Amino acid sequence: MNGDDLPERPGQDDLRQGAFSGEDEGRPVLSARGEGDQTYEAAVARVEEIIRRLDSGEASLNETLELVREGKGLIEHCARELQDVSGALEELRLEDLVARLDSEVSTQ
């Protein structure tokens, strides 16, 4: 017997619907293997779903392990997104500073 022969647990499809469907309200999301693009907001929403499921105490040991792994990947994705945005904001601040300094120099 392989893993495909095992019956699904009740609610498992509902739990994973948003994270594994490939689309979430028109926004691309991660596949079951973590491939693809996902918005920061969709990742945060999925992490919240995972936390609710884990807090419910209804997840089996294997499901808990799967959820923790998925959550870790999503949190790492969110951290990278935040780092990218932070870097972009820093660049904008530097460009603004350079523009102000250029305008001050040209008015002198």
N, C-alpha and C positions, 0 to 999 in steps of 0.2 A: 504494500500500500504506500503510495506517495502522498505528498501534501495536497495534491489536486483532488484526491479521493475523500478528504476530510470534509465534513459538512461545515458550512459557514455558521458562525455564532450569530444569534439574533442581534440585529442592530449594527452589525459590522459594516454593512454597505452604507447605512445612514451615516455612520461615524466618518467614513472615508470619502463620501461623495464629493465634497468640495475640494479635497486635497489631491484626489487621484483622477478626476474626471477629464483633466486637460483644459478645461475652460471653467471660469467662475464669473458669471455675469459678463461675458465678453472679454475678460482679462485672462491672459495665459497664466497657468499655475504649474507647479511642479508635478511631474508624474510620480508614480510609486517609487521610482529609482532616484528621484531628485533631479531629473533632467528637465530642461526647459527654463523659461523665465517666469518669474512670479513677482508681483508688486509687493512692496513693503507692507502695504495695508492688508493684502490677502494673506501674507505670511503671518502677520500679527494676529489676524482673525483666526487662522488655523491653530496657532500656538494657544490661543484662548480656548478653542474647542478641545485641544489635547489636555489642557489643564483641567477643564471641567470633567472630562472623561476620567482622568486619573483621580481627581478628587472624589468622584462618585464611588470609588471602591469596587466598581463592577467589572473592571478590566481584568482578564486573566493574566497570568505571569507573562506568557508569550506576547500578548497584546500590549501589556505594559512596556515590555522591552522594545517592541516596534514603535510605540508612541514616543518613548523617551528618545530613541534614535532619530525619529522624524523631527521631534521638537528641537533636538540639538542642532540638526542641520538647518532648520528654519531660523533658529536664533543666530547661528553663524551667518546666514544669509542676511538677516536684518542688520547685524553688526557691520557687515561689509557695505550695505546700502547706506547706513548712517555715516560710515567713514568716508564714502565717496561724496556724500552731500556735504559733509564737513570740509573736505578738501576743496570742493567747488566753491563753497562760501568763502573760504580763506582766499582763493584766487580772486574772487570778486572784490573782496576787501582790499587786496593788494592793488588790483587794477584801479579801484576808486582812489586809493591813496596816491598812486602814481599820477592819475589825472589831476587830482587837487594840487599836488606839488608842481606839476607842469603848468597849471594855470597860475599858480602863485609866482613861479619864476618868470612867466611871460608877462605878468602885470608889473613886475618890478623894473 
